[in-house]
Each structure stands twice: as structure tokens, then as C-alpha cells.
Amino acid sequence: MPTKPKVMDLEHIVREVAAKTQGTIKDTSKVVDALLEVLADNLQKGHTVHLADFGTLTIPPQKVSEE
């Protein structure tokens, strides 16, 4: 019996979501890609993303270097 990967990459996420939702890999991939794009866009704008029962995503402020 093959073991599950210890690190999930995007392909594994898409496959598992497709299996849970009985969707196609192609359609699920579009949805997952769109979700990641929305998350990244909002994080880049400095927004905090809160996903109930999962966690909160933020990008910490960058230190300004003194020159």
C-alpha cells in the first residue's frame, strides 16, 4: 500500500478536493487556483485573511532598513 506524501503540493490538494467534492480535476484546479489568487492578492494588499476553523494568514510588516 503506497504511503501518503508527508508534504502536500498543489497537485495533491487538487486531487483530494476533487475526490471529496466529486468534481473533475480540471474544474477543481480552476477553483483552487482562483482561491489561492484571491488569498495572495488580499495578503499583498496588507489584509488579514481569517479562515474559520483553520487559521489566520498575514504577511508581517517588513523592517525598514536604515541607511
N, C-alpha and C positions, 0 to 999 in steps of 0.2 A: 504494500500500500504506500503510495507516494506521500511524503510529508508536505505539509503546507509551508510556504515560504515564511521566513521569520520577518522579512520586511515586505510590506505590500507596496507594489508600484502601481502606477495608474492603470495598467492593463488588468491587474488582479482586482482592483477596486471596481472597474467597469464590469468585469465578468461576474463578480459576486452580486453587484447591484442588479445586473440584468437577470441573473438567476432568481433573486428574491422578488423581483417585480414581474417576472415572466416577460421581459421585454427583449428586444433584439440588442445585440452588441452595438450595432450601428446607432440606433436611437439612444441607447443608454450612454454611449460615448459622447454624443452631442449634448446631452443633459449634463453629464459630469463636467465636460469641458466648459459649458456655459456657467455652471455653478462656480468652478474654480476661477473663471474670468471675473465674475461678479465679486467674489471674495477678494481677489487680488486688486481689482480696481478700487474697492472701498478701503482696503488696507493702505493702498498707496495714497489715498486722499486723507489719510490720518484718522479714519473712522475705526472704531472698535466693532468687531463682529462677534456677537454673542449667539451661540447655538445651544439652545436649551438641552439639558441632559448630556452635553458633550463638552463644552468649554468655551472660553473666550479667547479670541485671536486679536492681537495687537502688534504693531511694529513699534518698538521702543524708540523714543526720540534719539536722534544722533547727537553725539557730543560735538560741539563746535570747537575746532582746533584754534588755539591762539597762536598767531604768527607774529 
